[in-house]
Amino acid sequence: MSFVVLIPARLASSRLPRKALADLGGAPMIVRVAQRAARSRASRVVVAADDAEIVGACAAHGIAALLTSVRHASGSDRIAEASTALGLDDAEIVVNVQGDEPLIEPALIDACAALLAERGDCVMSTAAHAIDDRADFANANIVKVVLDAAGRALYFSRAPIPWPREDDGAGALAMATPPLRHVGLYAYRAGFLRRFPLLAASPLEEIERLEQLRVLWHGERIAVHVSDLPPGIGVDTAEDLARARRLLARDSGAGFA
């Protein structure tokens, strides 16, 4: 199996300005994400940036990066441009690693790519993890996913799903099939990745603010790897950044180079 990791990065960030270049143990966060992704089995790791400053920061640390348009509305649009610029074949598997995930598990990247390679019935794959905390189940910032019998996504939602009909929600965590937290890691075949931005946005996507719903709306399928490992922390706020710095300072084995 061969796959490429593409990491979308933009300089502007509403909740944490210049997040991609925030210092994590002496290197920008985007560099730490790329270093972590390089521990996977990917044949190459490339940052797709919207600003020359990010490209320069990556180059200074030996990370491959290319400049993409500032007009992209989403990370998937950005890496779609990058896949064309890199000349990737339509059948090539591309894993989209978010640029604010410095603690992403390399094994999870591998698993997501391997799943798509096995599933010719799906155009994408992603990951999920069982929810064991009631507050997380109710949290609209934690996206949930429900699967069909073949392990494909039926629906993604910010709402707590599935919801027991005659229950206050606590019973959902004790179900034989627990609710699943969606992990924002995606693998695509490059041909579909380039086609995706051309698909019309779906009403469900607009309501939930989840662009993966566009894939389901158009009748395509997404395979889901259910991981035994909890997801690493993402960095969206100053508090998240402080936590990531503490993890790095406390444990040099956290996966940073």
Protein Blocks (a to p, Z undefined) as FASTA:
>chain_A
ZZdddddddfbdfklghklmpceehiafklmmmmmmmmmmbfbdcdddfbfklmmmmmmn
opacddddfkbfbfklmmmmmmmmnopafklccddddfklmkbcfklmmmmmmmmmmmmm
bcbdcdddddfbfklmmmmklccddddfkopafbdcfbdcdddfbbghlmmmmpmbdcdd
dddbddddfklmmmmmmpccdfklmmnopaklmmmmnopacdddddfbdcddddfbfklm
mmmmmmmmmmmknopZZ
